[in-house]
Every structure is written in structure tokens, then in C-alpha cells.
Amino acid sequence: AAWLPAPSSLSAAERPALALGECVCFRHYRQTGDEPGYLRLLRGDRVQVTWTDGVPGGWVHCTSLGESGHGYVPQGILVDSPPPVRGAISPGEGLVTLAEFSAPEDQDGYLTVRPGDELVAEHGTVDPSIWVYASRSRSAAGGQAVEKGWVPVCVLAP
């Protein structure tokens, strides 16, 4: 079973305030205004929480572990105590998805996947990896079109 919750499965009111430490984003987040200081995250991004307001449903300050960047995000998009990151992935390695990932509408280069999709790693990754560039070899929905893009490692079977 997938460990990463579905994007709409958890409400901020149902969860306690986050503690400092490593977390995973389970829902895309982009600040709607032009104010600086906020961090854009995609489902599957890993972050290090460095400050929290201590309020359930409040805000945290974090640093991205995949790319350089830091800023404020709502606690409601993060899950704390993530499982270990999958090890290195070899080019050509077969992969199977356990959870969904929807490519952001305003950014190219990502691959939308559903549970059960079969992928092939186009490039290898280092250990630990957060994202893998892959092509779809078989869709759980039955499609056969070859598509390529970035997929978060946390939606893949171990």
C-alpha cells in the first residue's frame, strides 16, 4: 500500500502541529500572491522543517531537500516522519507506482501517474533520490502512449 496520503485525504484540523524535522509534501502548493518568502512545493518534494508556529493548521518554515530554496508553507500540505527514501535507481530499471501524482498544470516536464502504472527509469539516480525521470511502459488505465517526465520517488513501490 502507498504511504503517501492522497492529496485530499487529510484536513489540517485532523492533524497535530508538525515538529521540526524531515517532511514530505503530499499536495502541490503555490502561494497565490506576489509576497516573497514562500516556498513552492510539489507532491513528493522532501523538506526539512526548521521552524513551526506550533498551531495545528498553521505555518512552518522549511528548506527544500531536492533543490535549493526555503520559505514558508502551510503545515496542512506536509506529512512528518516519512519512511526511508528509496535507494539509487539504475537506468532502464522497471518501476511500479503505488500512489498518484498529477503533473502541475503550469510546469512542463512532469509525468502524471496512477497507482499500478509501469515505468522505466530513463536516467539513474543517486542515493537518496527524490525524483526520477521515467517513461511510462504501461498505464494502469490501459493506455500505451509513450510519455516521459519527472515522477516523485515516494509514489513508487520499494
Contact map, one row per residue, 1 for C-alpha under 8 A:
11100000000000000000000000000000000000000000000000000000000000000000000000000000000000000000000001000000000000000000000000000000000000000000000000000000000000
11111000000000000000000000000000000000000000000000000000000000000000000000000000000000000000000001100000000000000000000000000000000000000000000000000000001010
11111000000000000000000000000000000000000000000000000000000000000000000000000000000000000000000000000000000000000000000000000000000000000000000000000000000000
01111100000000000000000001000000000000000000000000000000000000000000000000000000000000000000000000100000000000000000000000000000000000000000000000000000011000
01111110110000000000000001000000000000000000000000000000000000000000000000000000000000000000000000000000000000000000000000000000000000000000000000000000000000
00011111110000000000000001100000000000000000000000000000000000000000000000000000000000000000000000110000000000000000000000000000000000000000000000000000000000
00001111110000000000000001100000000000000000000000000000000000000000000000000000000000000000000000000000000000000000000000000000000000000000000000000000000000
00000111111000000000000000100000000000000000000000000000000000000000000000000000000000000000000000000000000000000000000000000000000000000000000000000000000000
00001111111000000000000000000000000000000000000000000000000000000000000000000000000000000000000000000000000000000000000000000000000000000000000000000000000000
00001111111101100000000000000000000000000000000000000000000000000000000000010000000000000000000000000000000000000000000000000000000000000000000000000000000000
00000001111111100000000000000000000000000000000000000000000000000000000000010000000000000000000000000000000000000000000000000000000000000000000000000000000000
00000000011111110000000000000000000000000000000000000001100000000000000000110000000000000000000000000000000000000000000000000000000000000000000000000000000000
00000000001111110000000000000000000000000000000000000001100000000000000000000000000000000000000000000000000000000000000000000000000000000000000000000000000000
00000000011111110000000000000000000000000000000000000000000000000000000000000000000000000000000000000000000000000000000000000000000000000000000000000000000000
00000000011111111000000000000000000000000000000000000001100000000000000000000000000000000000000000000000000000000000000000000000000000000000000000000000000000
00000000000111111100000000000000000000000000000000000011100000000000000000000000000000000000000000000000000000000000000000000000000000000000000000000000000000
00000000000000111110000000000000000000000000000000000111110000000000000000100000000000000000000000000000000000000000000000000000000000000000000000000000000000
00000000000000011111000000000000000000000000000000010101000000000000000000100001000000000000000000000000000000000000000000000000000000000000000000000000000000
00000000000000001111100000000000000000000000000010010100000000000000000000000001000000000000000000000000000000000000000000000000000000000000000000000000000000
00000000000000000111110000000000000000000000000111110000000000000000000000000000000000000000000000000000000000000000000000000000000000000000000000000000000000
00000000000000000011111000000000000000000000000111000000000000000000000000000001100000000000000000000000000000000000000000000000000000000000000000000000000000
00000000000000000001111100000000000000000000011110000000000000000000000000000001110000000000000000000000000000000000000000000000000000000000000000000000000000
00000000000000000000111110000000000000000000011110000000000000000000000000000111110000000000000000000000000000000000000000000000000000000000000000000000000000
00000000000000000000011111000000000000000011111000000000000000000000000000000111010000000000000000000000000000000000000000000000000000000000000000000000000000
00000000000000000000001111110000000000001111111000000000000000000000000000001110000000000000000000000000000000000000000000000000000000000000000000000000000000
00011110000000000000000111110000000000000111100000000000000000000000000000001110000000000000000000000000000000000000000000000000000000000000000000000000000000
00000111000000000000000011111000000000000111000000000000000000000000000000001100000000000000000000000000000000000000000000000000000000000000000000000000000000
00000000000000000000000011111100000000011110000000000000000000000000000000001000000000000000000000000001000000000000000000000000000000000000000000000000000000
00000000000000000000000000111110000000011100000000000000000000000000000010001000000000000000000000000000000000000000000000000000000000000000000000000000000000
00000000000000000000000000011111000000111000000000000000000000000000000000000000000000000000000000000000000000000000000000000000000000000000000000000000000000
00000000000000000000000000001111110001110000000000000000000000000000000000000000000000000000000000000000000000000000000000000000000000000000000000000000000000
00000000000000000000000000000111110000000000000000000000000000000000000000000000000000000000000000000000000000000000000000000000000000000000000000000000000000
00000000000000000000000000000011111000000000000000000000000000000000000000000000000000000000000000000000000000000000000000000000000000000000000000000000000000
00000000000000000000000000000011111100000000000000000000000000000000000000000000000000000000000000000000000000000000000000000000000000000000000000000000000000
00000000000000000000000000000000111111000000000000000000000000000000000000000000000000000000000000000000000000000000000000000000000000000000000000000000000000
00000000000000000000000000000000011111000000000000000000000000000000000000000000000000000000000000000000000000000000000000000000000000000000000000000000000000
00000000000000000000000000000000001111100000000000000000000000000000011100000000000000000000000000000000000000000000000000000000000000000000000000000000000000
00000000000000000000000000000010001111110000000000000000000000000000011110000000000000000000000000000000000000000000000000000000000000000000000000000000000000
00000000000000000000000000000110000011111000000000000000000000000000111110000000000000000000000000000000000000000000000000000000000000000000000000000000000000
00000000000000000000000000011110000001111100000000000000000000000000000010000000000000000000000000000000000000000000000000000000000000000000000000000000000000
00000000000000000000000010011100000000111110100000000000000000000000000000000000000000000000000000000000000000000000000000000000000000000000000000000000000000
00000000000000000000000011111000000000011111100000000000000000000000000000000000000000000000000000000001000000000000000000000000000000000000000000000000000000
00000000000000000000000111110000000000001111100000000000000000000000000000000000000000000000000000001000000000000000000000000000000000000000000000000001000000
00000000000000000000000111100000000000000111110000000000000000000000000000000000000000000000000000000000000000000000000000000000010000000000000000000001111000
00000000000000000000000111000000000000001111111000000000000000011100000000000000000000000000000000000000000000000000000000000000010000000000000000000001000000
00000000000000000000011110000000000000000001111100000000000000011100000000000000000000000000000000000000000000000000000000000000010000000000000000000000000000
00000000000000000000011110000000000000000000111110000000000001111100000000000000000000000000000000000000000000000000000000000000000000000000000000000000000000
00000000000000000001111000000000000000000000011111000000000001111000000000000000000000000000000000000000000000000000000000000000000000000000000000000000000000
00000000000000000011111000000000000000000000001111110000000111100000000000000000000000000000000000000000000000000000000000000000000000000000000000000000000000
00000000000000000001100000000000000000000000000111110000000111100000000000000000000000000000000000000000000000000000000000000000000000000000000000000000000000
00000000000000000001000000000000000000000000000011111000000111000000000000000000000000000000000000000000000000000000000000000000000000000000000000000000000000
00000000000000000111000000000000000000000000000011111110011110000000000000000000000000000000000000000000000000000000000000000000000000000000000000000000000000
00000000000000000000000000000000000000000000000000111110011100000000000000000000000000000000000000000000000000000000000000000000000000000000000000000000000000
00000000000000001110000000000000000000000000000000011111010000000000000000000000000000000000000000000000000000000000000000000000000000000000000000000000000000
00000000000000011000000000000000000000000000000000011111111000000000000000000000000000000000000000000000000000000000000000000000000000000000000000000000000000
00000000000110111100000000000000000000000000000000000111110000000000000000100000000000000000000000000000000000000000000000000000000000000000000000000000000000
00000000000110111000000000000000000000000000000000000011111000000000000001110000000000000000000000000000000000000000000000000000000000000000000000000000000000
00000000000000001000000000000000000000000000000000011111111100000000000001110000000000000000000000000000000000000000000000000000000000000000000000000000000000
00000000000000000000000000000000000000000000000000011010111110000000000111100000000000000000000000000000000000000000000000000000000000000000000000000000000000
00000000000000000000000000000000000000000000000011111000011111000000000111100000000000000000000000000000000000000000000000000000000000000000000000000000000000
00000000000000000000000000000000000000000000000011110000001111100000011110000000000000000000000000000000000000000000000000000000000000000000000000000000000000
00000000000000000000000000000000000000000000001111100000000111110000011110000000000000000000000000000000000000000000000000000000000000000000000000000000000000
00000000000000000000000000000000000000000000001111000000000011111001111000000000000000000000000000000000000000000000000000000000000000000000000000000000000000
00000000000000000000000000000000000000000000111100000000000001111111110000000000000000000000000000000000000000000000000000000000000000000000000000000000000000
00000000000000000000000000000000000000000000111100000000000000111111000000000000000000000000000000000000000000000000000000000000000000000000000000000000000000
00000000000000000000000000000000000000000000111000000000000000011111000000000000000000000000000000000000000000000000000000000000010000000000000000000000000000
00000000000000000000000000000000000000000000000000000000000000011111100000000000000000000000000000000000000000000000000000000000000000000000000000000000000000
00000000000000000000000000000000000000000000000000000000000000111111110000000000000000000000000000000000000000000000000000000000000000000000000000000000000000
00000000000000000000000000000000000000100000000000000000000000110011111000000000000000000000000000000000000000000000000000000000000000000000000000000000000000
00000000000000000000000000000000000011100000000000000000000011110001111100000000000000000000000000000000000000000000000000000000000000000000000000000000000000
00000000000000000000000000000000000011100000000000000000000011100000111110000000000000000000000000000000000000000000000000000000000000000000000000000000000000
00000000000000000000000000000000000011100000000000000000001111000000011111000000000000000000000000000000000000000000000000000000000000000000000000000000000000
00000000000000000000000000001000000001110000000000000000001111000000001111101000000000000000000000000000000000000000000000000000000000000000000000000000000000
00000000000000000000000000000000000000000000000000000000111100000000000111111100000000000000000000000000000000000000000000000000000000000000000000000000000000
00000000000100001100000000000000000000000000000000000001111100000000000011111100000000000000000000000000000000000000000000000000000000000000000000000000000000
00000000011100000000000000000000000000000000000000000000110000000000000001111100000000000000000000000000000000000000000000000000000000000000000000000000000000
00000000000000000000000011111000000000000000000000000000000000000000000011111110000000000000000000000000000000000000000000000000000000000000000000000000000000
00000000000000000000001111100000000000000000000000000000000000000000000001111111000000000000000000000000000000000000000000000000000000000000000000000000000000
00000000000000000000001111000000000000000000000000000000000000000000000000001111110000000000000000000000000000000000000000000000000000000000000000000000000000
00000000000000000110111100000000000000000000000000000000000000000000000000000111110000000000000000000000000000000000000000000000000000000000000000000000000000
00000000000000000000111000000000000000000000000000000000000000000000000000000011111000000000000000000000000000000000000000000000000000000000000000000000000000
00000000000000000000011100000000000000000000000000000000000000000000000000000011111100000000000000000000000000000000000000000000000000000000000000000000000000
00000000000000000000000000000000000000000000000000000000000000000000000000000000111110000000000000000000000000000000000000000000000000000000000000000000000000
00000000000000000000000000000000000000000000000000000000000000000000000000000000011111000000000000000000000000000000000000000000000000000000000000000000000000
00000000000000000000000000000000000000000000000000000000000000000000000000000000001111100000000000000000000000000000000000000001110000000000000000000000110000
00000000000000000000000000000000000000000000000000000000000000000000000000000000000111110000000000000000000000000000000000000011100000000000000000000000110001
00000000000000000000000000000000000000000000000000000000000000000000000000000000000011111000000000000000000000000000000000000111100000000000000000000000000000
00000000000000000000000000000000000000000000000000000000000000000000000000000000000001111100000000000000000000000000000000011111100000000000000000000000000000
00000000000000000000000000000000000000000000000000000000000000000000000000000000000000111110100000000000000000000000000010011110000100000000000000000000000000
00000000000000000000000000000000000000000000000000000000000000000000000000000000000000011111100000000000000000000000000010111000000000000000000000000000000000
00000000000000000000000000000000000000000000000000000000000000000000000000000000000000001111100000000000000000000000000111110000000000000000000000000000000000
00000000000000000000000000000000000000000000000000000000000000000000000000000000000000000111110000000000000000000000000111100000000000000000000000000000000000
00000000000000000000000000000000000000000000000000000000000000000000000000000000000000001111111000000000000000000000000110000000000000000000000000000000000000
00000000000000000000000000000000000000000000000000000000000000000000000000000000000000000001111100000000000000000000011110000000000000000000000000000000000000
00000000000000000000000000000000000000000000000000000000000000000000000000000000000000000000111110000000000000000000011110000000000000000000000000000000000110
00000000000000000000000000000000000000000000000000000000000000000000000000000000000000000000011111000000000000000011111000000000000000000000000000000000000110
00000000000000000000000000000000000000000000000000000000000000000000000000000000000000000000001111110000000000001111111000000000000000000000000000000000001110
11000000000000000000000000000000000000000000000000000000000000000000000000000000000000000000000111110000000000000111000000000000000000000000000000000000001110
01010100000000000000000000000000000000000000000000000000000000000000000000000000000000000000000011111000000000001110000000000000000000000000000000000000001100
00000100000000000000000000000000000000000000000000000000000000000000000000000000000000000000000011111100000000011110000000000000000000000000000000000000001000
00000000000000000000000000000000000000000010000000000000000000000000000000000000000000000000000000111110000000111100000000000000000000000000000000000011001000
00000000000000000000000000000000000000000000000000000000000000000000000000000000000000000000000000011111000000111000000000000000000000000000000000000000000000
00000000000000000000000000000000000000000000000000000000000000000000000000000000000000000000000000001111101101110000000000000000000000000000000000000000000000
00000000000000000000000000010000000000000100000000000000000000000000000000000000000000000000000000000111111101000000000000000000000000000000000000000000000000
00000000000000000000000000000000000000000000000000000000000000000000000000000000000000000000000000000011111100000000000000000000000000000000000000000000000000
00000000000000000000000000000000000000000000000000000000000000000000000000000000000000000000000000000001111100000000000000000000000000000000000000000000000000
00000000000000000000000000000000000000000000000000000000000000000000000000000000000000000000000000000011111111000000000000000000000000000000000000000000000000
00000000000000000000000000000000000000000000000000000000000000000000000000000000000000000000000000000011111111000000000000000000000000000000000000000000000000
00000000000000000000000000000000000000000000000000000000000000000000000000000000000000000000000000000000001111100000000000000000000000000000000000011100000000
00000000000000000000000000000000000000000000000000000000000000000000000000000000000000000000000000000011001111110000000000000000000000000000000000011110000000
00000000000000000000000000000000000000000000000000000000000000000000000000000000000000000000000000001110000011111000000000000000000000000000000000111110000000
00000000000000000000000000000000000000000000000000000000000000000000000000000000000000000000000000011110000001111100000000000000000000000000000000000010000000
00000000000000000000000000000000000000000000000000000000000000000000000000000000000000000000000010111100000000111110100000000000000000000000000000000010000000
00000000000000000000000000000000000000000000000000000000000000000000000000000000000000000000000011111000000000011111100000000000000000000011000000000000000000
00000000000000000000000000000000000000000000000000000000000000000000000000000000000000000000000111110000000000001111100000000000000000000001000000000000000000
00000000000000000000000000000000000000000000000000000000000000000000000000000000000000000000000111000000000000000111110000000000000000000011000000000000000000
00000000000000000000000000000000000000000000000000000000000000000000000000000000000000000000000110000000000000001111111000000000000000011111100000000000000000
00000000000000000000000000000000000000000000000000000000000000000000000000000000000000000000011110000000000000000001111100000000000000011111000000000000000000
00000000000000000000000000000000000000000000000000000000000000000000000000000000000000000000011110000000000000000000111110000000000001111100000000000000000000
00000000000000000000000000000000000000000000000000000000000000000000000000000000000000000011111000000000000000000000011111000000000001111000000000000000000000
00000000000000000000000000000000000000000000000000000000000000000000000000000000000000001111111000000000000000000000001111110000000111100000000000000000000000
00000000000000000000000000000000000000000000000000000000000000000000000000000000000000000011000000000000000000000000000111110000000011100000000000000000000000
00000000000000000000000000000000000000000000000000000000000000000000000000000000000000000111000000000000000000000000000011111000000111000000000000000000000000
00000000000000000000000000000000000000000000000000000000000000000000000000000000000000011110000000000000000000000000000011111100000100000000000000000000000000
00000000000000000000000000000000000000000000000000000000000000000000000000000000000000011100000000000000000000000000000000111111100100000000000000000000000000
00000000000000000000000000000000000000000000000000000000000000000000000000000000000000111000000000000000000000000000000000011111100000000000000000000000000000
00000000000000000000000000000000000000000000000000000000000000000000000000000000000001111000000000000000000000000000000000001111100000000000000000000000000000
00000000000000000000000000000000000000000000000000000000000000000000000000000000000011110000000000000000000000000000000000001111110000000000000000000000000000
00000000000000000000000000000000000000000000000000000000000000000000000000000000000011110000000000000000000000000000000000001111111100000000000000000000100000
00000000000000000000000000000000000000000001110000000000000000000100000000000000000010000000000000000000000000000000000000000001111100000000000000000001110000
00000000000000000000000000000000000000000000000000000000000000000000000000000000000000000000000000000000000000000000000000000000111110000000000000000111100000
00000000000000000000000000000000000000000000000000000000000000000000000000000000000000001000000000000000000000000000000010111000111111000000000000000111100000
00000000000000000000000000000000000000000000000000000000000000000000000000000000000000000000000000000000000000000000000011100000001111100000000000011110000000
00000000000000000000000000000000000000000000000000000000000000000000000000000000000000000000000000000000000000000000001111100000000111110000000000011110000000
00000000000000000000000000000000000000000000000000000000000000000000000000000000000000000000000000000000000000000000001111000000000011111000000001111000000000
00000000000000000000000000000000000000000000000000000000000000000000000000000000000000000000000000000000000000000000111100000000000001111110000011110000000000
00000000000000000000000000000000000000000000000000000000000000000000000000000000000000000000000000000000000000000000111100000000000000111110000101000000000000
00000000000000000000000000000000000000000000000000000000000000000000000000000000000000000000000000000000000000000000111000000000000000011111011100000000000000
00000000000000000000000000000000000000000000000000000000000000000000000000000000000000000000000000000000000000000101110000000000000000011111111100000000000000
00000000000000000000000000000000000000000000000000000000000000000000000000000000000000000000000000000000000000000111110000000000000000000111111000000000000000
00000000000000000000000000000000000000000000000000000000000000000000000000000000000000000000000000000000000000000000100000000000000000000011111000000000000000
00000000000000000000000000000000000000000000000000000000000000000000000000000000000000000000000000000000000000000000000000000000000000000111111100000000000000
00000000000000000000000000000000000000000000000000000000000000000000000000000000000000000000000000000000000000000000000000000000000000000111111110000000000000
00000000000000000000000000000000000000000000000000000000000000000000000000000000000000000000000000000000000000000000000000000000000000001110011111000000000000
00000000000000000000000000000000000000000000000000000000000000000000000000000000000000000000000000000000000000000000000000000000000000010000001111100000000000
00000000000000000000000000000000000000000000000000000000000000000000000000000000000000000000000000000000000000000000000000000000000000111000000111110000000000
00000000000000000000000000000000000000000000000000000000000000000000000000000000000000000000000000000000000000100000000000000000000000110000000011111000000000
00000000000000000000000000000000000000000000000000000000000000000000000000000000000000000000000000000000000011100000000000000000000011110000000001111100000000
00000000000000000000000000000000000000000000000000000000000000000000000000000000000000000000000000000000000011100000000000000000000011100000000000111110000000
00000000000000000000000000000000000000000000000000000000000000000000000000000000000000000000000000000000000011100000000000000000001111000000000000011111000000
00000000000000000000000000000000000000000000000000000000000000000000000000000000000000000000000000001000000001111000000000000000001111000000000000001111101000
00000000000000000000000000000000000000000011100000000000000000000000000000000000000000000000000000001000000000000000000000000000011100000000000000000111111100
00000000000000000000000000000000000000000001000000000000000000000000000000000000000011000000000000000000000000000000000000000000111100000000000000000011111100
00010000000000000000000000000000000000000001000000000000000000000000000000000000000011000000000000000000000000000000000000000000010000000000000000000001111100
01010000000000000000000000000000000000000001000000000000000000000000000000000000000000000000000011111000000000000000000000000000000000000000000000000011111110
00000000000000000000000000000000000000000000000000000000000000000000000000000000000000000000001111100000000000000000000000000000000000000000000000000001111111
01000000000000000000000000000000000000000000000000000000000000000000000000000000000000000000001111000000000000000000000000000000000000000000000000000000001111
00000000000000000000000000000000000000000000000000000000000000000000000000000000000001000000000000000000000000000000000000000000000000000000000000000000000111
